[in-house]
Amino acid sequence: MANQHLKIGIILGSTRQGRVSPQVGDWIKKLADGRGDAEYEVVDISAYQLPFFGEGTGQEPGLAAWQAKVESLDGFVFIVQEYNHSITGALKNALDSARDPWNNKAAGIVSYGSTGGARAAEHLRGILGELLVADVRAHPTLSLFTDFENFSVFKPAGLHQTNVHAMLDQVIAWSGALKTLR
């Protein structure tokens, strides 16, 4: 019951034209909403029009809105695509643009790419550690070759549902525990 007040953001990690992360995010949200254990929402970093970290005035409306959004969430599921063996520049910028609001929260990672996005996920784990975000162990990995038709239409294999639920179990448990620290 206590977890029903948890707010979990499903962060879309790409802003690229033609991206497939919204399809993956919507699928995760549908699975998550069926659980009834927390409030889930898709959070699209492209909607915030973030300036590059360290540039601008620091007073941009999107920046303040982004920091407020991150602050309002108790945990995260990052939808991470692998570009050049790492995360996107847009996701790194979004992470850097809200340093303290990430602290003492939990995160799961759903990654995709030619190798399931594993290298990007490993890079993200290092960044999350620096931001005091506890990343969970369960990690659904999606292949561009088998889970996407023509690399653009998301059609996940059924086995991924089990991994997503295991990840969400861990995100909810850790988010609830870490909420006591904030």
C-alpha positions as CSV (number, residue, x, y, z in Angstrom):
1,M,0.0,0.0,0.0
2,A,2.8,2.5,0.9
3,N,4.2,2.1,-2.7
4,Q,1.0,3.4,-4.3
5,H,2.2,6.9,-3.5
6,L,5.5,6.3,-5.4
7,K,5.9,8.2,-8.6
8,I,8.1,6.5,-11.2
9,G,9.2,8.3,-14.3
10,I,9.9,6.4,-17.5
11,I,12.6,8.6,-19.0
12,L,12.9,8.6,-22.8
13,G,16.6,8.8,-23.4
14,S,16.6,10.0,-27.0
15,T,15.6,13.2,-28.8
16,R,16.7,12.0,-32.3
17,Q,14.3,12.3,-35.3
18,G,12.7,8.9,-36.0
19,R,13.5,7.5,-32.5
20,V,11.8,4.4,-31.3
21,S,12.1,5.2,-27.6
22,P,8.5,6.4,-27.4
23,Q,7.3,3.0,-28.5
24,V,9.4,1.2,-25.9
25,G,8.3,3.8,-23.2
26,D,4.6,3.3,-24.0
27,W,5.1,-0.5,-23.8
28,I,6.8,-0.2,-20.4
29,K,4.1,2.1,-19.1
30,K,1.3,-0.2,-20.2
31,L,3.0,-3.1,-18.4
32,A,3.7,-1.0,-15.3
33,D,0.2,0.5,-15.1
34,G,-1.2,-3.1,-15.1
35,R,0.6,-3.7,-11.8
36,G,-1.2,-1.1,-9.8
37,D,1.8,-0.6,-7.4
38,A,2.8,3.0,-8.2
39,E,2.0,5.9,-10.4
40,Y,4.0,5.7,-13.7
41,E,4.5,8.4,-16.3
42,V,6.5,8.7,-19.5
43,V,8.8,11.7,-19.3
44,D,10.2,12.8,-22.6
45,I,13.4,14.9,-22.3
46,S,12.8,16.4,-25.7
47,A,9.8,18.3,-24.3
48,Y,12.0,20.4,-22.0
49,Q,14.3,21.9,-24.7
50,L,17.2,21.8,-22.3
51,P,20.2,24.0,-23.0
52,F,23.6,22.4,-23.1
53,F,24.8,22.0,-19.5
54,G,26.8,25.1,-18.5
55,E,25.5,27.2,-21.4
56,G,22.6,29.7,-21.3
57,T,21.6,31.7,-18.3
58,G,20.4,28.9,-16.1
59,Q,17.0,30.6,-16.0
60,E,15.5,28.8,-19.1
61,P,11.9,27.7,-18.4
62,G,12.6,24.2,-19.6
63,L,15.5,23.8,-17.2
64,A,13.4,24.8,-14.2
65,A,10.6,22.5,-15.4
66,W,13.0,19.6,-15.9
67,Q,14.5,20.0,-12.4
68,A,11.0,20.2,-10.9
69,K,9.9,17.0,-12.8
70,V,13.0,15.0,-11.6
71,E,12.4,16.3,-8.0
72,S,8.8,15.2,-8.1
73,L,9.7,11.6,-9.0
74,D,10.7,8.8,-6.5
75,G,12.3,6.5,-9.1
76,F,13.0,6.0,-12.7
77,V,13.1,3.6,-15.6
78,F,15.5,4.8,-18.2
79,I,14.8,3.8,-21.8
80,V,18.4,3.8,-23.2
81,Q,19.5,3.3,-26.8
82,E,23.0,2.6,-27.6
83,Y,24.7,5.2,-29.9
84,N,28.4,4.7,-30.6
85,H,28.7,2.3,-27.6
86,S,27.2,4.8,-25.1
87,I,24.2,6.8,-24.1
88,T,22.9,9.7,-26.1
89,G,24.3,13.2,-25.6
90,A,20.8,14.4,-24.9
91,L,20.4,12.0,-22.0
92,K,23.8,12.9,-20.5
93,N,22.9,16.5,-20.8
94,A,19.5,15.9,-19.0
95,L,21.2,14.0,-16.3
96,D,23.8,16.8,-15.7
97,S,21.1,19.4,-15.8
98,A,19.4,18.3,-12.6
99,R,22.1,17.0,-10.3
100,D,20.7,17.1,-6.7
101,P,17.1,16.1,-7.6
102,W,18.4,12.7,-8.7
103,N,19.9,11.9,-5.3
104,N,18.7,9.0,-3.2
105,K,16.4,7.5,-5.8
106,A,16.3,4.2,-7.6
107,A,16.4,3.4,-11.3
108,G,15.9,0.6,-13.7
109,I,17.3,0.5,-17.2
110,V,15.7,-0.9,-20.3
111,S,18.2,-0.8,-23.2
112,Y,18.2,-1.6,-26.8
113,G,20.7,-1.7,-29.7
114,S,22.7,-4.2,-31.7
115,T,23.9,-5.9,-28.5
116,G,20.8,-5.1,-26.5
117,G,22.2,-1.7,-25.6
118,A,24.4,-3.3,-22.9
119,R,27.4,-0.9,-23.4
120,A,25.1,2.1,-23.1
121,A,23.5,0.7,-19.9
122,E,27.0,0.2,-18.4
123,H,27.9,3.8,-19.1
124,L,24.6,4.9,-17.6
125,R,25.3,2.9,-14.4
126,G,28.5,4.8,-13.8
127,I,26.8,8.1,-14.2
128,L,23.9,7.2,-12.0
129,G,26.3,6.2,-9.2
130,E,27.8,9.6,-9.3
131,L,24.3,11.1,-9.0
132,L,23.5,8.9,-6.0
133,V,21.0,6.9,-7.9
134,A,20.8,3.2,-7.0
135,D,20.4,1.3,-10.2
136,V,18.8,-2.1,-9.9
137,R,20.2,-5.4,-11.2
138,A,17.3,-6.7,-13.4
139,H,17.9,-5.2,-16.8
140,P,15.7,-6.0,-19.8
141,T,17.8,-5.8,-23.0
142,L,16.1,-5.5,-26.4
143,S,17.7,-6.3,-29.7
144,L,17.3,-4.2,-32.8
145,F,17.5,-7.4,-34.8
146,T,14.8,-9.4,-33.1
147,D,12.6,-7.0,-31.2
148,F,12.1,-4.3,-33.9
149,E,10.7,-4.9,-37.3
150,N,12.8,-3.1,-39.9
151,F,14.7,-1.5,-37.0
152,S,11.8,0.9,-36.5
153,V,8.6,-0.9,-35.3
154,F,8.8,-2.2,-31.8
155,K,7.6,-5.8,-31.5
156,P,9.1,-7.3,-28.3
157,A,9.4,-11.0,-27.7
158,G,7.2,-12.2,-25.0
159,L,10.0,-13.2,-22.7
160,H,10.8,-9.5,-22.1
161,Q,7.7,-9.1,-20.0
162,T,9.1,-11.3,-17.2
163,N,12.3,-9.2,-17.2
164,V,10.4,-5.9,-17.1
165,H,8.3,-7.1,-14.2
166,A,11.4,-8.2,-12.3
167,M,13.0,-4.8,-12.9
168,L,9.9,-3.0,-11.8
169,D,9.7,-5.1,-8.6
170,Q,13.3,-4.0,-7.8
171,V,12.6,-0.3,-8.7
172,I,9.6,-0.2,-6.5
173,A,11.3,-1.8,-3.5
174,W,14.4,0.4,-3.8
175,S,12.4,3.6,-4.4
176,G,10.3,3.0,-1.4
177,A,13.3,2.3,0.8
178,L,15.2,5.3,-0.5
179,K,12.3,7.6,0.0
180,T,12.9,7.4,3.7
181,L,16.3,9.1,3.2
182,R,14.9,12.2,1.5
